Amino acid sequence: MIKKILQLGIIVVILTLQNCSIKYSFTGINLHPNDKTVCIKYIQNRAPLINPTLSQRLTDGLKDRFVSQTNLEMTDYNADLTFEGEITGYKTVPTAITTDQQAAYNRLTVTVKMKYTSVNLPKSSFESSFSRYADFESSKLLTDVEDELTNQIVEELIDDIFNKSVVNW
C-alpha cells in the first residue's frame, strides 16, 4: 500500500514538473521547454602563451558535456543556446616559496572568457571569465606534467561553464 502511494506521488511530481515553464531534471539542469538546440563555437586561444591543443580540448569537452547531459541538438547557427569564448590566460607562476627563497611548487593557471546567450531565458545569459589552476612540484618541468594538468583544468572549466549556464543549484 505504501509502495503504491509512493509511486503515485512520484508520478504526480513528474507530471507537475512537466507542465512547468522550465524543465527540471534530477541532474539539476534548468532549460526552457523551447530549448532544442545549442551552438558551441570554437574557443579561440588568445593567451600570450599558447598550448596548441587547449582550444580544441576545451571546445570538444564542452560539446561532449552538452551532448551527454542534455537532450539538446548541436548546431552551427541559430541555436537556442550559444557559447562563444576565448582563452585569455595560460601561465605558470611559482607558489609555496621555501625558506631559502626557492619555489616548492609552480601553478599552471588557465583563464577563459565566455559569452553565453539564451534566446528563451535571456536573463540567464552572461559574459564571464572562468579561471582554474593546478599546482605541480617545481622539480618537474611543465612539459612533463602539462597534459595531465591541462586535462584536469579543462574538466574543471567545463564544469564551471556548464553549471553557470544550465544548472540551477
N, C-alpha and C positions, 0 to 999 in steps of 0.2 A: 504494500500500500504506500509506504513512504517512498519507495523507489519510483512508483508511478507519479506521485506528486512532484518529486524532484525532476523527473523527465518532463513533465508538463510545464513546470516552472522554467526550465531551460528553453523549451520551445517558445514559450511566451516572450522571454527576454530576447531571443534571437529574432523573432518576428517583429518585436517592438523596435529593435535597433535597425532592422532593415528598412523600416518606414521613416527613420530619421533623415534629416537633410545632409547628414555627414555619415560616411561609412566608418564603422569601428570594427576592429578585428582583435583577436586575442593576442596579436603581436604588438598592439598599440598603434598601428598605422592609421592615420587620420586623413582620409581622402574625401573629396566631394563626390557625390554619386555620378556626376557627369565627367569625372576624370577618367579618361580612357587611354590617353597617350602620354608619353614622356620623351623629351628630346634632351640628350646629354651631348653637348658639343665638345669637341676635342679640347682638352685643357692645355693651353699653351704654356711653355716654360720660359718665363721671362726673368728668372733669377740670375743674379750676377755669376753664380757658379752653377754649371749645368750638369745634371745627371741625365744622360741621354735616354734612359728608359723610364724615367719618372712620369713624364706626361702620359705615356701610353698605359702604364700601370694604374695610374690614378683614374684615367678616363674609363678603361676597361673594368676596373674594380667597381666604380660607381654604377656602370651599366649592369654589371653582373648582380649587384645588390638589388637593383630595381627589378630585374628580370626574375630573380629568385624569391623576392619577398613581397612582390605586388603582382597584381593582375594587369598592370599597365602594358600597353604595346609600345615598343621602341619605334620612334620615327625620327626623320631628319629635319622636319619642319612642321609648322602649325600644330604644335603639341599643346596639351592642356597644362603640362608642367615642363618648364625649360630650365636647364642648367647651363651656365656659361662660366668659365673661370680661367685663371692663370696662376701658375706657380710664381710667387713673388720673392720667395726666400729659400735658400738652400745653403746652410753654413755650418761650420763646426767652430766651437769655442771651447777653451779649457774650463773645466769646473773642478771643484774639490781640490784646491791648492794645498799641498802638503807644507810642513814646517820649513822645508828647505826651498820653498818657492817653486816647486815643480807641480805640474798638474797630475793628479792621480787619475782623473777621468777627463774625457772630452765629450762634448754634447753635439750631436747632429740634430739640427732643427730644420723643419720644412714648414713653410708658410704658403697657404693657398688662399687667394681671393676668389670668392664665388658669388655669382648672382643667380638667384632662384626666382622664377616667375611662375605664379599660379594664375591661370585665367579664371578659374571658378572660385578661388578663395584668395583674392588679391591682397587681403590683409596679412596673409601668411608669407607673401613674397618678401625677399630680403636681399641685401648685398652685404656680405660679411667676410672677414678674414678668419681663417682657421689655422692654428699652429700646433704642431706636435713635435716632440723630441724624443731621442733615445740616447742614453749615455753608454760609452764604451771605454775600456781601460786605455790609458794613454800609451801603454807599452805596445798597443796594436795599431797598425796602420788602418786608416779609413777604408782603403781599398780591400782590406781583408774582411771587414765586417759590414761593408756598405750594403750589400744585397739583403742581408738579414735585417739590418736596421731599417732600411727603406721599406721593406715588406711590412714590418711592424708599424711603422709610422703611417704608411698608406692605409692600412686597415683601420687605424685609429681615426685618421682624417675622414675616411669614408663613413665610419660610424657617426662622427660628429655632423657631417653634412647631411646624411640620411636622416638622423634624428631631428636635426633642426628643421628640416623641410617637411617631413611627413609623419613624424612620430610625436604624439602629443602627450608626453609624460609630465 
